[in-house]
Amino acid sequence: MNINFFEKAIIAFFGVSVFTSKAGLNISIVLLLLLFIYSFFSNKTYRAQIASNKVFILSIALYLIGLVSTAIYPFNTVDTLYFARKAAFLLAIPCLFMLNMSKENKELAIKSLCVGFIFAAIFAAYQALNLDSWRGQRISSFLDVGRWAEVLTYFIVFLLPLTLDGKEKKNRRVAFLCLIVIAFICLLLSGSRGGVVASFTVSILYLVAYKRDMLLKVSAVVIVILPLLMFMFPSKASVVQDRIISITNTTSNESNSARLKMWESGSLFALEKLTNNPSAFFFGSGPINFEKEYTAFINSTNENIIGHYSKFSFRDTHNGILDAANKLGIIYELLFLLLIALIARSILTASPNIKYSGLCVIMAFFIIGIFYTNQLEYQTICMFYFISIALPRLQENTHA
């Protein structure tokens, strides 16, 4: 059995699927799990590496804790099966991370991501060109607009440190820069304000921390090009400008005011569970059962929320950490945050040219998580794929 070919096929298929197919992501997880089972039982060294790595142990333990949490409360088979399916990527983390600790696989993963993005960008361009005129319609690609925007954000901040790395070949850096520009245009067309905020914030923080000279050059280019674009395309520039300005509008913008109310209601719901139902607080209300209990809680307040906030959602709280804590419990969420912290610590031991990419993706994940629920979704799988590439190589690895 040519296991090396099989490993590379999974990495390539997974990378292309990040931008093109939710089904492809599911298939990739299944293939990783099969490879993990085969390698674990057939390779003694592989078992030892898994057992000695805190990240791998915690990712598997986190999956089991999630299953146990839904079994304890709400003691609902539907919630347990839902978590078992949606969180299967936690079991695939050891195999994925082990594969992408190889220099050769890292290169293959980056190229696969770029190929997948090019296909997705072409499809997005096709949809945009088929419009009679663009007046702010949100344009997606193979994924729905929210997931498309979030993965675009990870792609942009992942490529930025590589683009500015002097050790990279010039033609490669130019190619990365072109992909970043195209990706940012796609992000603007998607209408995702959270993605724009995350991309801008992470990029600025990276430039301030590590590339201050480049920040000045980028600022100069923007000062020259931005007025020119606004002059050449006044109506389209106005649409983009209004969309960006609306980010800070918490009074007349229905989406923003509803999101603030959801944060408030989600926090009060968690406090109510802590006081009256500790089991639900520590183990969660369940990813499916949550909506029923949350709706009952909102109704008990006798507040006409839908009347005042037309875009209020009873399915989630539009905040990654708050939503996961309410649905899966504070124990699960704290351990999930610990998992990310351990991964970040491991990434810090990697070569400089790649570790900043991984850290930027992690930062973007949490910034987007301020505005959207994003911890048990397809884009979470994509986030782990990006950061797996930033892990130290096998010869550098000190095991987290």
N, C-alpha and C positions, 0 to 999 in steps of 0.2 A: 504494500500500500504506500503510494507516494504521498506521505503526509505533508511534506514541504509544499508541494503543489496545491494541495487541499487548503493549507493555511493561507497561502497567498491569494487563492481564489476567493476565500471568505473575506479577507481584508479588502480586496478590490471591489467585490460585489457590495460589501457594506458601505464603502466610501462613495460609490456611485449612487447607492440608494438613499444616502443622507438627504440629497436634494430632489430625488425623483420618485421615491416609492415608499409608502408606509408598509405595504406588503413585503417589499424587499428588506425593510428593517426587521420585520418579524421573522422572516426567513433567516436573516443573518444571525439573529439571536438564537434561533433553534440550532443552526449549524455550529455556532460557537459552543452551545451547551453539549452537543454531541461530541465535538472535538475535545471539550474539557473532560467529559466522562471517559472517553477513550484514552486520553493522555494521562489522566489521573490514575487509572487502574493498570496501565501498561508501562508506566515510566516512574521508577522509584525516585529519581532526581526531581521530576516534576512535582511529585507529592511533597517532597521535602521543601521545595521552593514555595509552594502554596502554604504549607503549614508554618513557615517562618516569616510570612509577610502579614503584618497587621491589617493592611488595606484589604487583602483578599479574605482574611478571616472575618473581618467586620462586614464586608459586603454580603457574604453568605449568611452571617448571623443576622444582619439587618432584614434580609428576606424572611428568615424564619420568625423573627420578632414581629414583622408585619402580619404574617399568617396567624401567629398566636394572638396578636392584638385584636384582629377581627373575630377570632374565635371566642375571646373573652367578652368583648363587647363590639358590636351589638349581638354577637352570637348568631350570625346570619350567614348561611352558606353562600348566598349571592355575593355578599361583600368579600368573603374569603376567596371565592373563585375569581372575582374581579381583580383583587390584589394579586393573586397568584399569577394571573395572566399579564397584567400591566407592569408588574415589578420584576418579571423574569430577567430583565436586563441586569439586575443586581447579581444574579448567579453567573452571568456571562462576563462580568467585570474581570475576574482573575484570568480567564482565557484571553480576552481581548487585550488586557494590559501586558500579559506575557508575550503575546505575538508582537505588539508594537514597541516592545523594548529592543527589538532587532532593528539595526540601522537600515537594512534593506527593506524591511516592512514599513518603516516610517516613511521612506521615500515613496513606496507604493501607495501608502495611505494618502499622502499629500496629493499625488498625481490623480488618484481616484476621485478625491474630493473635487479637484479642479475640473476633471472631465464631467462629473455629475453636475457641477455648477454650470458649466458651459451649456449642456443640454437644457437645463432648467431655465437659464437666462434666455436662450433662443426661444423656448416655448412662451416665456413671459413677454418677450418682444413681439412674438406673433400675435398674442392676445391684445397687446397694446396697439399694434398697427391695424388690427381689425376693428377698432373703435372708430366711429365717425369723427369724434373729437374727444380729447381727454379733458375732463372738467373736475378731476379729483377722484375718479372712480378708483377703487382699490384693486390693484392688479396682482394676482398671485401667479403660481406656476403649477407644477404637478401636485404640490402640497397645498392645503388651504392657506389662506392669506396670513393667519396668525403664526402658524408653524413655519411657513416660508420666510416670514420676516425675522423670526427668532433665529433660524438657522443661518440666514444671511448675516445677522449680527455677529454670530460666532465666527463665521467665515472671515468677515472683515477684520475683526480684532485678532484673529489667529494669524492672518497673513501680514498684518502691519509690522510686527517685530522682524519677521523674515525679510520683508521688503526693505527695511532700513538697516539690515545687518550687512556690514561691509565685507564679511567673509563669504557671503553668497556671490555666485557668479552674476555679472552685470545683466546678461540677457534674462536670467531667472528672476532677478529683482524687477526688471522692467515688466516681465510677464505678470508677476504678482501685483505690481502697481496697477496694471490694466484691469486685472480681475477685481481689485478693490474698488476701482472707479465704477466699473460695471455693476458690481454688487451694491454699491451705495445708491446708484441710480435706481436699481430694482427695489431697494429698501424704501426710497422716497415714493416710488410708484405704488408700493404696497400700502402706504398710508399708515404704517405702524409708528406711532409716536414713541412707544416704549423702546422699540428697536433703535430709533434715531437717538433717543436720550442715552441709551446704553453705549452705542457705537461712539458717539461724540464724547461722552464722559470718559470711557476707558481709553480712547485714543489720546485725549488731552492729558490724562493722568500719566500715560506711558511716555508721551513726549516730554512732559515736564520733568519726569523722574529720570529718564535715560537719554533723551535726544532733544535737549533744549535748543541747540542750533538748528535742528530740523523744524522745530515748532515755529521759529521765526520765519524760515523759508516758506513753510506751508501757509502761515498767516499772510505773508506777502502775496502768494499766489492767489489765495482766496479773495483778498482785497481787490485784486486786479480783475479776476475772472467773474466773481459774483455780480458786480454791477453790470458787466458786459452781458451776462446771461439774462439778467432782469430786463435789460434794454432790448435784447433780441427776442425774448419770449415773455412779454409782460403779463399776459393772461395766465400762462402756466406757472410762471414764477409767483404770481399772486396767490394761486391755489396752494402751492407748497408753503409759501410764507404764512398764510392763514392757518394751515394745518399745524405748523410748528409753533406759532404764537398761541394756538389753542391749548398747548400743553400746560400752560400756567393759569388757564382760565377755569377757576373753580366756582364761579357764580352762574354764568349763563350757559356754560357747556354741560349738557345733560350727562354725557359720559363721565366727565371728571367728577361732577357732584355725586353721581351714583356710586362711583368707585370709592369716594371718601366715606359715603354712608355704608358701603359694604365692609370697609375696613373697621368702621366703628361697630357695626352690628356683629361682625365676626369676632371681634375682641370681647364684646359683651356676652356673646354666646359661649365663648371659652370660659369666661369668668363664672357664668351661670352653671356650667358643667362642673367646674372646680368646687363650687359651693354645694350644689344639689346632687350631682352625679359624678363623683370622683373617678369612677371606672371609665366613663366616657372621656374625661379630661386626660387621663393617663394613657388610655388605650385607643382613644378616638371614637367618633360616632359611626365610622364606617364610610368608605368612599361612595356607596350607593345609599345607605340609610341616612346619611348626613342631610340630604335635601328634605326628607320628611321631618326630622327633628328640628332642623334650622327653620323650616317654614312654620312649624308649631310655635317655636320660640318667638319668631317675628310677629305672628298673629297674637301672641299673648301680651305683646306690648301695646296693643290697640292703636298702633300707629299706621296711618294710611301711607305706607312706604311707596307702593306702586303709583298712587296718586301724585306723590311729590317727586318720585324718582322713577321715571318710566323705563330706565335702562338697568334697574336694580335686578341682580340675579340671585335666585334662591339655590342655585346649584353649586356655587363656589363664592369665595370672598375676594377674588381678583388679587390675591397676594400669595405667593408661593409658600412661604414659611407658615403664615397664619392658616392657610387652607389645609396644608398637610398636617399641622398640629391638631386641627379640629377633626379631620377625617381619620387620621391614623394614630393620633395621640402624641402627647408631648415627649414620651419616651422614645418613640420611633424617630421623631423629628430631631431631637437632640443627638441621637446616634447618627442620623443622616448627615447632620452638620459636622459631626466628628469625622465621619468618613471623608467628606470633602476636605477638611483640615489636614488629615493624614495624607491625602493625595497631593495637596498643595505642598506639604513639607517634602514629600518625595520628589516632586517636580523641581523644587529649589536646588536639588543636588544634580540636576541635569546640566547639559552644556548651555551656556548663555543664549545661544542663537535660537533655541527652541523653548527654553523654560518660560520665557516671557510670554510666548504665544499661549501656553497653557494657563498661566496665571491670568492673562487678559480674558480668556474664555470663561474662567471661573468667576471673575469679577462681573463680566457681562451677564452671566447666568443669574447672579443675585440681584443685579440692577433690574433686569427684566422681571425677575420674581417679585419686585416691589409692586408691579402693575398688573401682572398676570399670574394665573395658576400654572406652574410649570415643573412640578416635581415628579409627577407620575404620568408623563406624557411622552409622545414620540420624540419630541425635541430634546427631552432629557437624555434619551438614548444617544442622540446626535452629539450632545454636549460631552458625554463620556467618551465618544469616539474621538472628538477633537483633543481632549486632554490626554487621552492614552498616547497620542503621538508625541506629546511633550514630556513623557516620562523619561528618566535616565536610561541610557543604553545598558545592555546587560553587563558590560565591563565597568560601567560607572555605578551600577545599581548597588545601593547599600542596604536595601530592604527597609521599607518604612516600618 
